[in-house]
Amino acid sequence: MPDKSNLPALLSAHEGDLLDAWLREQSSSGDRTMRVLGEGEARDQGRQLIAAIRAAVNASGSDSIDSPAWDQAREVLGRVSRDGAQAGLTPGETALFVLSLKRPLFDIIRRQAAATPDALADDMWRATNLLDRLALYTTEVYSRARDEIIQRQQADMLELSTPVVKLWDGILALPLIGTLDSRRTQVVMESLLERIVETSAEIAIIDITGVPTVDTLVAQHLIKTVNAARLMGTECIISGIRPQIAQTIVHLGVELQGVVTKATLADAFQLALARTGRAVPGLSR
C-alpha cells in the first residue's frame, strides 16, 4: 500500500457527501438493489460500508480485503448479497451496489488531487482495486447464498413430494411420484417412520404408481424402507406394480423377499383392511 495515497483522508473528510452522491448514482442508474433494499436500508448499508472502508484503509497494511481490518466491510456486503439473492437479484445487480460507488469516489479524488498527478493516479488505482475486489466478494457471497436457498427449496420439495396419508385407523399410505434416489429414500423413510410413531399404524402402503422406472437401486431403496418399517412393527404393502415394472424386476433378478405387492392402491387398501379386521361396505369384491 503506497504511503502517499490520500484515500484515507479523502474518505474521512467527504464521507457524508460521498454517501449522498452514491445514493443518487444508484437511483439514476436504476439499480434494482436499491429498490429491493429500500432507500432507507440502502442508505444505512451504504453508510456502514463507507465507514467500514474508511476504517479498513486506515488500519490495514495492504489492500487485501481478506485481512481482519475488512471484517466489517465484508459483513455489510454479506448482508446485502444474501438479501439480494433472497429477492431474486442477479450476481451482477448485487455487484453494482459496490461498483456504483466508483463514479462518486472518483469525482472526489479528481477534485482533491487534480494538482498532483502522481497522487491522483495512485488514489484512482487504489480505489479501483478495492472496489473491484469488494464487488467480486459480493458475487461470491451471492453464489453461496443462492446455493443454500436452492438446497432448502429442494429439501422442502422432497418433503412435499413424500406425503404420508392416514387412510384408516392403523393404515397409512405413502404415494411416491418421480425418481426415487438415495437422498429421497432417506426423506421417505424418515417421513414414514415418524408417522408410524404418531399413529401406531399396523400397515403402511407404499404406492409406486407414479414412479416411472424401477431399477436395482430403486428396488433396494424400497426394501430398505420396508425393513425399517418392520423394525417399528409395521407391515408394508407395495402397490402400483404395473406389468412393465414387474417384468423389469424379474429381468433384474431383484428378490422382494417377504414383501407383499399389489397391482393397485385399491387392491392394497382392501388387503390392509382385511388384515386389520376392518371392512368398508361395497369395497370388497
N, C-alpha and C positions, 0 to 999 in steps of 0.2 A: 504494500500500500504506500503510495507516494506521500511523504510528509507535506509537500507543498500544496496538496489538494485543499480547496476551500469548501468542499462539500459539507463537512460537519457544521461549519459556521453558517453557511447559507441555509441549511435546514433549520437550524436553531433560530435564525433571525426572521425567516419568512414562513414559518410553519402554518400560521393561520391563512395567509394569502395563498399558499400552495394548496391547502385543502379546498378553499373556495374555488380556485381555478380548476382543480382536479374534478370536482363535482360538476362544474359547468361543462367540462370536456366530456364527461360520461353522459351528461344529459343531451348535449348537442350531437354526439355521435350515435345516439340511440342504443347505447349499451344495455342489453337486456339484464345484465347482472344487477344494475342499479334498480331496474323496475322490479326484479324479483326480490331483492333485499328490502326495497322501500327506501325513500330518500333519507328518512331518519336513521335507519340502520346503516345505510351506505355511508352517511356522514360519520356515524360513530365508529364504524370499522375503519374508515379512511383515516380518521384522527388517530386511532390506535396504531395503525400501520405506519403512518408518518413518524409518530413519536418513537415507535419501535425501531424504525430505520435510523432515525437520528441518534438514538442511544447506541445502536449497534455500530455505526460508523465511528462514533466517538470512542467506543470501548474496544472494538475488535482490532487485532493486529493484522488482519487480512480481509480480503473481500469474499472469503468462503462463507456462504450462508449456512454451512453445516456447523459452524462454531457455536458454543454456548451463548455468545453475545446476541445471536439471531434467534434465540428461542422464542421470544415474544412475537417477533415478526412472523415466524413460521406458525405460531399458534393462531394468530389473526387470520392468516391466509388459509390455514387448515379449516377454520370455521366457514370462511367464505366459499371455499371449494366444496366442502361437504353440503352446505346449503344449496349451492348451485347444482350439484349432482342430484340432490333430492328433488329439486324443482325442474329438472329436465334440461338444464343448460348444457351446451356443448363444452368440451375442454377449451376450445378457442375463445368462447364467450367468457369463460371463467378467467382465462389468462388476460383478457382485455381489461379486466378490473385493475390489474397492475400496469399493463402496458399503456393505458390511457393516462398514467401519471407522467409519462415521458415528456410530452409537449409542455405542460405547465412547469415542470422542473427544468427543462432545457431553457425556457424563456427566462427564468430567474437566473440561471447560471450565465446565460449570454449577457444579460443586462449588468450583472455584477462583475463579470470578468472580461468585458469587452476590451479593456485596455491592456490586458495581459494575455496574449495569445497562448503561451505555454500553459498557463493555469486554466484557461478556457478549455483547451484540448484535454488536459488531464481530468478536469471535472466532468466533461462530457463523456469521456471514455469510462470513467468510474461509474457514473450514473447509469450509462447504458448497460454496462456489465452487470451491475447489481440488479437492475430492474428485469433484465432478461433472465437472470438466474431465479429471481423470485417468481416470475411468470411461469418458468418451467416447473418450479416447485408446485405451483397450483395445479398444473396438469397431472403431476404425479399423484398428488393427494386426491384429485378428482377421480383418477382411474381406480385407485384403491377403494374410494367411497362407492363408485358405481359397481365394482365387483362385489362389495358387501351387500349392496341393495339387491343385486341380481341373485346372490346366494340366498338372501332372506326371502325373496319372491319365489324362488324355486322351492325352498323348503315349505312355504305357505301353500304353493300349488300341489306339492306332494301330499300334504295333509288333507287338502280339499279333495284330492283325487282318490283318497282311500277312506271313504266314509264307512263306518261300521253301523249298520242299521239293526235295530231290535224289531224282528218280525213278529215275535210272540214271546210270551214268558218263557225264558230259558232257551230261546232260539235267536241267534244273531246271523246277519248276512253281511258279507263283505264283497261288494261288486267291484271288480277290477276292470279298468279301461286303459288301454295303451300298453306300452312296453314295460315289462317287469325286469328291472335290473337290480343289482346288489343294493344300491342306495335306497331304492323304492321298497325293496323287500324288507329292509330294516324298519322303514316307516310303517309298512303294512303290519309287520309282526308286533311292533310296539303298540300301534293303534288297537289291534285285535286283542292283545293280552290285557291292555288297560280296560277295555270294555268287558272282557270276561270277568275281571276282578270286580268291576262295578255292578254287573248284572248277575253274576254267578251262573252264567249260561252253561247249559248242558251240551248244546250243539251249536257249531258255527258253520255256516255255509259260505264257502269261498267260490264266488261265481266268476269264471274267466271267459264269459261270452264275449266281452269287449277286448280281450287280449288277442291281437292279430296273429301272432305266431307263438308256438311253444317249441323251444329247443331244449337241449340238455340242461343248460344253465337255468332256464325258467322253471323246468321241472324240478331241479334241485332246490330252487328257491321255494317252490310250493311245498315240497316235502319238509323243508326246514320249518316253515310256518306251521304246518300240520303237527309236526313233532313238538314244537314249542307249546301249541295249544293243548296237546295231550298231557304235557307235563303239568298243565294247570287244571287237568281233569275234565277237559272239554273235547268232545269228539268232533271231527271235521268231516264235512262232505264237500267235495269239489264238483261244482256243476258247470255247465257250458261246454262239455266235451263234444264238440262238433265232429263229424266224420273225418274231416281232413286233419284235425288235431289228433284224433285217435290214431289215425294212420301214421302221423309223424312220430308220435310217442312210441308206437310199435317199431317203426323203422329205426329209431334211435336206440332202441333196446333199453329204454328207461323203465325201471321197475317201480311202480307206485304201490309197493307192498303195504297191505293193510289200510290203504286209502280208499274210502268209498267214493265212487264217482257217479254222476248222473248227467243226462244229456241236457236238461234244462233246469232253471232255477225252480220252476213249479214242481218238477219231479223231486228235487232235493228238499223242498219245503214239505211236501207230502210225506216223504220218508222221515224227516225230522219230527213232524207231528206224531207219526206212528210210533217212533222210538221213545218219545216223551209221554206217550199215552194220551195224546190230545187228538182232537179231530175237528174239522170245520165242515158243517153240513154242506153238501154239494161239491166239495173238493175231491173226495175220494172217487175213484173210478171203478 
